[in-house]
Amino acid sequence: MTRATSDSYLRVMREGHRSPYESVSRAQPARASGWVTFAGTVLAVAGIINVIYGIAAISGSRFFAGDAKYILSDLHTWGWIVLMVGAIQAAAGAAIWGGLRWGRWVGIASASVNAIVQLLWMPAYPLLALTVFVVDLLALYGLTAYGGRKTA
């Protein structure tokens, strides 16, 4: 940086203009707020989907693969598990929208548990399980990377 360039830079800074790097740091709260809102929305949607499919599995719906072999138990048991995890996820999504601090932690825990459950539930409906698994990973990213920051 030459002397003339550094003098002009200092003059611009004294006059109240911001550096290009400062605009990046000011954009972070908006980005964080967007990811947290997205994570809350995704958790609520995944929770509602899990509740619906959990009820379908409990009621013996023919929607799921009939002769699927599960690692643990049967479709009826997995229906109850998915129903309970879905209810917790929907509550976590609502808490995140409400700005409650515990919503982030419950959201992280429920998305982690649901990601594992979806991999074990995969014989019932593979495409749905993989889709919800990816959605859980996105929610985990949003909550862990941006969930702890104060947004403006």
C-alpha positions in Angstrom: 0.0 0.0 0.0 1.5 3.3 -1.0 1.6 6.4 1.1 -1.1 8.2 -1.0 -3.4 5.2 -0.8 -3.0 4.8 3.0 -3.6 8.6 3.5 -6.8 8.5 1.4 -7.9 5.3 3.2 -7.5 7.0 6.6 -9.3 10.1 5.4 -12.3 8.0 4.2 -12.3 6.2 7.5 -12.3 9.4 9.5 -15.2 10.8 7.5 -17.4 8.0 8.6 -17.3 5.7 5.6 -17.1 2.0 6.3 -14.5 -0.4 4.9 -15.8 -3.3 2.6 -14.9 -5.7 5.4 -17.2 -4.1 7.9 -20.2 -4.7 5.6 -19.5 -8.4 5.8 -19.6 -8.4 9.5 -22.9 -6.4 9.5 -24.5 -9.0 7.2 -23.9 -11.8 9.7 -26.8 -11.1 12.0 -29.2 -11.2 9.1 -27.7 -14.4 7.8 -27.8 -15.9 11.3 -31.4 -14.9 11.7 -32.3 -16.5 8.4 -30.7 -19.8 9.2 -32.3 -20.0 12.6 -35.7 -19.2 11.1 -35.1 -21.8 8.4 -34.1 -24.4 11.0 -37.2 -23.7 13.1 -39.4 -24.0 10.0 -37.8 -27.2 8.9 -38.0 -28.7 12.3 -41.7 -27.9 12.5 -42.4 -29.3 9.0 -40.3 -32.4 9.7 -42.2 -32.8 13.0 -45.6 -32.6 11.4 -44.5 -35.1 8.7 -43.3 -37.5 11.4 -46.5 -37.2 13.3 -48.6 -37.9 10.2 -46.4 -40.9 9.2 -46.2 -42.1 12.8 -50.0 -42.2 13.0 -50.1 -44.0 9.6 -47.6 -46.6 10.8 -49.5 -47.2 14.1 -52.8 -47.6 12.3 -51.5 -50.3 10.0 -51.7 -48.3 6.8 -50.8 -50.0 3.6 -48.7 -47.0 2.6 -45.5 -48.5 3.9 -43.6 -51.4 2.6 -45.4 -54.6 3.7 -42.6 -57.1 4.0 -39.8 -54.8 5.2 -37.4 -56.2 7.7 -36.3 -53.8 10.5 -33.2 -54.0 12.6 -35.2 -53.5 15.8 -38.9 -54.4 16.4 -41.6 -53.8 13.8 -43.5 -51.1 12.0 -45.9 -50.5 14.8 -43.2 -49.7 17.3 -41.3 -47.5 14.8 -44.6 -45.6 14.3 -44.8 -44.8 18.0 -41.1 -43.7 18.0 -41.5 -41.5 15.0 -44.7 -40.0 16.4 -43.0 -39.0 19.7 -39.9 -37.6 18.0 -42.2 -35.7 15.6 -44.2 -34.1 18.4 -40.9 -33.0 20.1 -39.6 -31.6 16.8 -42.8 -29.6 16.2 -42.6 -28.2 19.8 -38.9 -27.3 19.2 -39.8 -25.5 16.0 -42.5 -23.5 17.7 -40.0 -22.6 20.6 -37.4 -21.4 18.1 -40.0 -19.2 16.4 -40.9 -17.8 19.8 -37.3 -17.0 20.5 -37.0 -19.3 23.5 -33.4 -20.4 24.3 -34.3 -24.0 25.1 -35.8 -24.4 21.7 -32.4 -24.4 20.1 -31.1 -27.2 22.4 -34.3 -29.3 22.1 -34.1 -28.7 18.3 -30.5 -29.9 18.1 -31.3 -33.0 20.2 -34.5 -33.9 18.4 -33.0 -33.4 14.9 -30.0 -35.6 16.0 -32.3 -38.3 17.3 -34.6 -38.1 14.3 -31.7 -38.4 11.9 -30.7 -41.7 13.5 -34.4 -42.8 13.6 -34.8 -42.1 9.9 -31.9 -44.3 9.0 -33.3 -47.1 11.1 -36.9 -46.5 9.8 -35.6 -46.6 6.2 -37.1 -50.0 5.3 -40.6 -48.5 5.8 -40.3 -45.8 3.1 -36.8 -45.2 1.8 -37.3 -41.9 -0.1 -39.2 -40.3 2.7 -36.6 -41.4 5.3 -33.7 -40.0 3.2 -35.4 -36.7 2.6 -36.2 -36.2 6.3 -32.6 -37.2 7.1 -31.2 -34.4 4.9 -33.7 -31.9 6.3 -32.5 -32.8 9.8 -28.9 -32.2 8.8 -29.8 -28.8 7.5 -31.6 -27.9 10.7 -28.7 -29.1 12.7 -26.4 -26.9 10.7 -28.6 -23.8 11.1 -29.0 -24.4 14.9 -25.4 -25.2 15.6 -23.7 -22.7 13.4 -26.0 -19.7 13.9 -28.4 -20.6 16.7 -26.3 -19.2 19.6 -25.8 -15.7 18.2 -27.8 -12.7 19.2 -29.6 -11.4 16.1 -30.5 -7.7 15.7 
